[in-house]
Amino acid sequence: MRISAGFDIAYQCPQPTPMLLALSVHPSRMADMIGPHHIQFDPPIGATEYRDGFGNVCHRIVAPAGSLRMSARFIVSDPGTLDVVVPDAAQHAIQDLPDDVLVFLLGSRYCETDRLTQLAWSLFSHTPEGWPRVQAICDYVHNRIEFGYHYADPMRTALAGHMEGRGVCRDFAHLAITLCRCMNIPARYCTGYLGDIGIPPVDAPMDFSAWFEAYLGGHWHTFDARHNTPRVGRILMARGRDATDVALSTIFGPSSLASFQVVTDEI
């Protein structure tokens, strides 16, 4: 299948303001791009592309005083298959994990492993290790948190999400990631596009989505505690320890969001 995706975002800045952007498709999906894929700026400005420490494609810009519109529209070839399910994927002993995976066992800005370890072991110590344990964590988070766009709070951590019992997709991901790490399962945060493909249309504005990956059986596997079912048409943008590492924009100065639109459609 082919998926048309993109965004149109505008900021208002009172003065020239440096920004870091993580708005590109992840390198792992670049081979699937059909035609050009680049960010357009209005008014035109310079942008420097770089790879961050997690391998994501990012850009450095200085937004001018006034309005800056950034947009992209592209087509991706997608196999149209559901997220892969591997029920017998095994959990690794800590000493057997690759060095570059270890960072995804540690606590981070939104994933307070030190605050949730006791809860995690009380809930999941008797579940089978490996894939069934991660799925049990997804089931718990899916049932624990009530989804609502009006519940969005950029300051909410995994612990707060658990206590409040409400949130958006990033809160589901943060809590599931934290519980996995508490159970010695490496887990990393993912952000990208996930349209209403293969499901009934959702009567809500499109947004970017968050899910996570767990390291089992020598591979990273996709899990989604919010939807808690395999989905079609994910387009990965960036991975990191949590939402801090994959923020769409990191802004070094005063600014306000003037408009925000995301598009993901099967064509």
C-alpha positions in Angstrom: 0.0 0.0 0.0 0.9 3.6 -0.3 0.5 6.1 2.5 0.4 9.9 2.1 1.7 11.6 5.2 3.0 14.9 6.4 2.6 17.9 8.7 2.0 21.7 8.6 3.2 23.4 11.8 3.6 27.1 12.5 5.3 29.0 15.4 5.3 32.6 16.3 8.5 34.0 17.8 9.1 37.5 19.2 12.8 37.3 18.3 15.2 35.0 16.3 15.0 31.7 18.2 17.2 28.6 17.8 15.3 25.3 17.5 16.1 21.6 17.1 13.6 19.7 15.1 12.9 15.9 15.0 10.3 16.0 12.2 11.9 13.7 9.6 11.1 10.1 8.9 13.5 7.7 10.6 16.5 6.4 8.5 15.0 2.8 8.7 12.1 4.0 6.5 14.0 6.1 4.0 14.2 3.2 1.5 10.3 3.2 1.5 10.0 6.8 0.5 8.5 7.5 -3.0 9.7 10.8 -4.3 11.2 13.7 -2.4 11.0 14.1 1.4 12.1 17.4 2.8 10.9 20.1 5.2 9.8 23.3 3.7 10.1 26.6 5.6 8.0 29.7 5.0 9.7 32.2 5.0 12.7 30.3 3.6 15.5 29.8 6.1 18.6 27.6 6.4 18.5 24.3 8.1 21.4 22.0 9.1 20.7 18.2 9.2 22.4 16.0 11.7 22.0 12.6 13.4 21.5 12.6 17.1 22.9 10.0 19.6 20.0 7.6 18.9 20.4 7.7 15.1 17.4 10.0 14.4 17.5 12.6 11.6 17.2 16.0 13.1 17.6 19.6 12.0 19.0 22.8 13.5 17.4 26.1 12.6 17.1 29.7 13.8 13.4 30.7 13.5 13.1 34.4 12.5 11.1 36.9 14.5 7.5 36.6 13.5 5.8 33.6 12.0 7.6 30.5 10.7 5.7 27.7 9.0 7.3 24.3 8.5 5.7 21.6 6.4 6.3 18.4 4.6 4.2 16.0 2.5 5.4 12.7 1.2 4.4 9.2 0.1 5.6 6.0 1.8 5.4 2.5 0.4 4.2 0.2 3.2 3.7 -3.6 3.2 0.3 -3.2 4.7 1.0 -5.9 7.3 0.1 -5.8 11.0 2.7 -5.3 13.7 4.7 -8.5 14.1 3.8 -10.7 17.1 6.4 -13.2 18.4 4.9 -14.9 21.4 7.9 -17.0 22.1 10.4 -14.1 22.0 12.6 -14.6 25.1 13.8 -12.2 27.7 17.6 -11.8 28.0 19.6 -12.0 31.2 21.2 -8.6 31.9 24.7 -9.9 31.4 23.8 -11.1 27.9 22.4 -7.8 26.6 24.4 -5.9 24.0 26.1 -2.8 25.3 24.1 -0.4 23.3 20.8 -1.7 24.7 21.7 -1.2 28.4 20.7 2.5 28.4 17.1 1.5 27.8 17.1 -0.3 31.2 17.8 3.0 33.0 15.4 5.6 34.5 14.9 8.8 32.4 13.1 12.1 32.5 9.6 10.7 32.2 10.3 7.1 33.2 11.0 6.9 37.0 12.1 3.3 37.4 13.1 4.0 41.0 9.5 5.0 41.9 7.7 2.1 40.2 10.0 -0.9 40.7 8.1 -2.2 43.7 4.8 -1.9 42.0 6.1 -3.6 38.8 7.4 -6.6 40.7 4.2 -6.9 42.7 2.2 -7.0 39.5 4.3 -8.9 37.1 6.8 -11.1 38.9 4.6 -14.2 38.5 3.9 -13.6 34.8 6.0 -15.7 32.3 9.2 -14.0 31.2 9.6 -12.6 27.7 6.8 -11.6 25.3 4.0 -12.7 27.7 5.4 -10.4 30.4 5.5 -7.4 28.1 2.0 -8.1 26.9 0.8 -8.4 30.5 2.3 -4.9 31.1 0.5 -3.6 28.0 -2.7 -5.0 29.1 -2.3 -3.4 32.5 -1.4 0.0 31.2 -4.2 -0.2 28.6 -6.8 -0.8 31.3 -5.2 1.6 33.8 -5.1 4.8 31.7 -8.1 6.4 30.2 -7.3 8.0 26.8 -8.4 11.6 25.9 -6.8 14.3 23.9 -7.9 16.8 26.5 -5.8 14.9 29.1 -2.6 16.0 27.4 0.0 17.3 29.9 3.7 17.7 28.8 4.8 17.5 32.4 3.1 14.2 33.2 5.5 11.3 34.0 5.0 7.6 34.1 4.3 7.7 37.9 1.8 10.6 37.5 0.1 8.8 34.6 -0.3 5.7 36.8 -1.7 7.8 39.7 -4.0 10.0 37.6 -5.2 7.1 35.4 -5.6 9.3 32.3 -3.5 10.6 29.5 -2.6 10.5 25.8 -0.5 8.0 23.8 2.8 9.2 25.2 1.5 8.5 28.7 0.7 4.9 27.8 4.1 4.5 26.3 6.0 6.1 29.3 4.2 3.9 31.8 4.7 0.7 29.8 8.3 1.5 29.2 9.0 2.2 32.8 7.3 -1.1 34.0 9.3 -3.0 31.4 12.6 -1.5 32.6 11.6 -2.2 36.2 11.3 -5.9 35.1 14.8 -5.8 33.5 13.4 -5.7 30.0 15.0 -2.9 27.8 12.3 -0.6 26.3 12.6 2.5 24.2 10.1 5.3 23.2 9.0 5.7 19.6 7.2 8.5 17.8 5.8 8.7 14.3 2.7 8.5 12.1 -0.2 6.1 12.7 -3.3 6.8 10.7 -6.7 5.2 10.9 -5.7 2.4 8.4 -7.5 -0.9 8.8 -9.8 0.4 11.6 -13.0 2.5 11.6 -12.3 6.2 11.1 -11.7 8.1 14.3 -13.6 11.4 14.7 -10.8 13.4 16.1 -8.0 15.6 14.6 -4.9 13.6 13.4 -1.8 13.8 15.6 1.6 12.2 15.8 1.5 8.9 17.7 3.7 7.3 20.4 4.4 3.6 21.0 7.4 1.6 22.3 9.7 -1.2 21.5 11.0 -3.9 23.8 14.2 -5.9 23.3 13.4 -9.6 23.3 15.0 -12.6 21.6 17.8 -10.5 20.1 15.5 -8.0 18.4 13.4 -4.9 19.1 9.7 -5.5 18.8 6.8 -3.0 18.5 4.2 -2.7 21.3 1.4 -0.2 21.7 -0.2 0.0 25.1 -2.7 2.5 24.1 -4.3 0.6 21.2 -3.1 -2.8 22.6 -3.6 -4.6 19.3 -1.4 -4.9 16.2 -1.9 -2.1 13.7 -1.1 -1.3 10.1 0.9 1.6 8.6 3.2 2.8 11.3 5.8 5.3 10.0 8.6 5.7 12.5 10.1 9.2 13.0 12.4 8.8 16.0 13.4 6.7 18.9 14.8 7.5 22.4 14.7 6.9 26.1 11.4 8.9 26.4 9.6 11.9 24.9 12.5 14.2 25.8 14.8 12.6 23.3 12.3 12.7 20.4 10.6 16.1 21.0 9.2 17.4 17.6 10.8 20.8 18.5 13.2 21.9 21.2 13.0 25.6 21.4 15.6 27.9 23.0 13.6 31.0 23.6 10.0 32.3 23.8 7.5 31.1 21.2 3.9 30.1 20.7 2.4 27.4 18.6 0.2 29.1 15.9 -1.1 26.0 14.0 -0.7 22.3 13.9 -1.9 19.7 11.4 -0.8 16.1 10.8 -2.0 14.0 7.8 -1.8 10.2 7.3 -4.0 8.7 4.7 -3.9 5.5 2.6 -3.9 6.2 -1.1 
